[in-house]
């Protein structure tokens, strides 16, 4: 029993799959890096929960 030679279309598909895989890995790496930077900066993280946050409210000027 012998193996059949690989068809040319499979080689092209493999090249495309490698390209898509590398793009996906790069995207995940960028998202991970941004997350790590945001967490390590130590800034307070506030989610939007439909409540006015004192830190985001405009400051009124006193005369």
C-alpha contacts under 8 A as a table, 3 or more apart, distances in Angstrom:
res1	aa1	res2	aa2	distance
6	X	10	X	6.78
6	X	11	X	7.65
7	X	10	X	5.60
7	X	11	X	7.06
8	X	11	X	5.27
8	X	12	X	6.58
9	X	12	X	5.12
9	X	13	X	6.16
10	X	13	X	5.03
10	X	14	X	6.06
11	X	14	X	5.09
11	X	15	X	6.36
12	X	15	X	5.13
12	X	16	X	6.36
13	X	16	X	5.08
13	X	17	X	6.03
14	X	17	X	5.00
14	X	18	X	6.15
15	X	18	X	5.18
15	X	19	X	6.32
16	X	19	X	5.01
16	X	20	X	6.19
17	X	20	X	5.13
17	X	21	X	5.97
18	X	21	X	5.00
18	X	22	X	6.09
19	X	22	X	5.23
19	X	23	X	6.19
20	X	23	X	5.08
20	X	24	X	6.15
21	X	24	X	5.09
21	X	25	X	6.18
22	X	25	X	5.04
22	X	26	X	6.11
23	X	26	X	5.09
23	X	27	X	6.22
24	X	27	X	5.10
24	X	28	X	6.23
25	X	28	X	5.15
25	X	29	X	6.11
26	X	29	X	5.03
26	X	30	X	6.25
27	X	30	X	5.17
27	X	31	X	6.29
28	X	31	X	5.16
28	X	32	X	6.03
29	X	32	X	5.06
29	X	33	X	6.03
30	X	33	X	5.10
30	X	34	X	6.16
31	X	34	X	5.20
31	X	35	X	6.17
32	X	35	X	5.08
32	X	36	X	6.17
33	X	36	X	5.12
33	X	37	X	6.17
34	X	37	X	5.16
34	X	38	X	6.12
35	X	38	X	5.15
35	X	39	X	6.12
36	X	39	X	5.22
36	X	40	X	6.01
37	X	40	X	5.28
37	X	41	X	6.08
38	X	41	X	5.46
38	X	42	X	7.30
38	X	43	X	7.55
39	X	42	X	5.91
39	X	43	X	7.58
48	X	51	X	7.39
52	X	56	X	7.49
52	X	57	X	6.96
53	X	56	X	5.42
53	X	57	X	6.28
54	X	57	X	5.22
